[in-house]
């Protein structure tokens, strides 16, 4: 059975795993994501490959943020890692990584994992949404991932809530419904610096019934439910699957579902159908699994 090196590039860390054809994780780890320059980023990726190259790696399969040509690995945009924009990474690194090297958008990789063996398996239509620094999104129609005309389908972070204001200045869906938006709002309400707040602290306070935490959770889940409802009126999907670290908190999806129930109870004449809203099956490994699927079942000849 072949072995593959799968890599998931995040804003803070680069996670990696050695996998076989069945997506069994044989070994895994992580290194800090360089925020400096392209050369340092390439060194980090090549260093991970060098660690395993003597084991006969069949391919390197990466997921990363940005608007990416999934056939070539060209980064039209690259999220927070601006230095990768305008680069065809596999071509750029072919001398350092002389095996097949593929790149897929991180949110789309998560969707492929869920379609393959997770919460979207057997469903004809849906969306996998990852709550993190931004909002990773994907669209599934006819049981297949939709990438869009310019690979931008599912770029939910940029959905504006106020097009009459300068774009991105607190008026995008990511600015009100990402994990960062949640913790920043709670930090503001508690009078602490944003860097002193994180999801673990917030949900511990929710568990302890802190009234400010409960108020922020209510506001946040109302925003997420509103976004789902807007998408549902356009797409009429069967299921929405949520990933990202905070999706592991049962009260999050419980509250989102309660908010959606409230919308449908109030708006009895809405033409939208009530979709399933569930947790992703694979958690933090979804991007790694989906990156492997992309190579094995979409690109490998």
Buried (B, 14 or more C-beta within 10 A) or exposed (E): EEBBBBBBBBBEEBBBBBBBEEBEEEEBEBBEBBEEEBEEBBBBBBEBBEBBBEEEBBBBBBBBBBBBBBEEBBBEBBBBBEBBBEBBBBEBBEEBBEBBBBBBBBBBBBBBBBBBBBBBEEBEBBBBBBBBBBBBBBBBBEEBBBBEEEBBBBBBBBBEBEEEEEEEEEBBBBBBBBBBBBBBBBBEBBEEEEEEBBBEBBBEBBEEEBEEBBEBBEBBBBBBBBBBBBBBEEBEBBBBBBBBBBBBBEBBBEBBBEBBEEBEEEEEEEEBEEBEBBBBBBBBBBBBBBBBBBBBEBBEE
